Amino acid sequence: MDKKNTIGLLLITIMFTAHFAHATRSGTFSVKANKPGGTLFKSPYDSDMRVRCEFFASGRWTYNPNVGYHGANGHPKYSRASSVYRLPGHPEGSLIAKKNGKKYYYVGNEAAFQLTKRDSLRFVINDSDIGGSYSDNRGTVEVEWYCEKRGVSREY
């Protein structure tokens, strides 16, 4: 390969790397078991493009001191929460997220969401909303997140 082709290839490589180096953003946040309002997450991009965000949770918490600590997948012995829980039919004590203040989704140890700049997720433990049910909760789950822009500018 001659010097001119080598320089051209090098420039293309630099441009490609620079473009994709900014395409992914990442960070961490905590979700405390005793906070009924949970933790708010918004897209780290200020554009109308759709973003794929992946979330990976670790740590131990409990929604009831009588059943012990467990991870973000929820308590293994109580895998189908009753209708008084925020997300019935999913594990008690699991990590869940409410999208745009409307609907809860199961997150557990990992999940992915498509978001735009207008979307928000509120991460919280799957517990009952009756009385002070969050007051006996203990522990924290740490969440790592990675968001990547997608090539779609509008959602229909």
C-alpha positions, 0 to 999 in steps of 0.5 A: 500500500502506498503512502497516499492510500495509507493516509486515506485509510488512517483518516477513514479509521479516525473519522469512524472511531470519532463518530462511534466514540460519541454514539454510546453513553454510560453511567450508574445510579442507585435505587434505594429500597425504602424510597417509594418515589424511586430513581428517575432516569432520562435519555442522556441525548437531547435529540429526537432520535430513538436511543436504546438503553440497557440497564444492569442491576447488582446489589441486595435489598429487601422489601420485607425484613421477614423474608431476607435479602435478595437481588434485583430479580426479586425474591425467589420464593415469591415470584408472582406478586399479588394485585396490591403490588406495583407490578402484579404477577412479577417477583416481589421485591424485584427492580421495576421501572415505570415508563413516562409515569404510565406503565410498569415494566419488569427490569430485574438484573437486566433490561433494555428500553427504547427511549427518546428525549421525551421519555423517562423511567422511574426505577423502584422496588416492586412492593405494595402501595398500601400504607407505609410498606416502603418504610421497612425496606432495606438495601440498595441496588446499583444500576449500570446503564449504557445508551446508544443512538439508533438511526431512526429520527421519529417514532410512529 
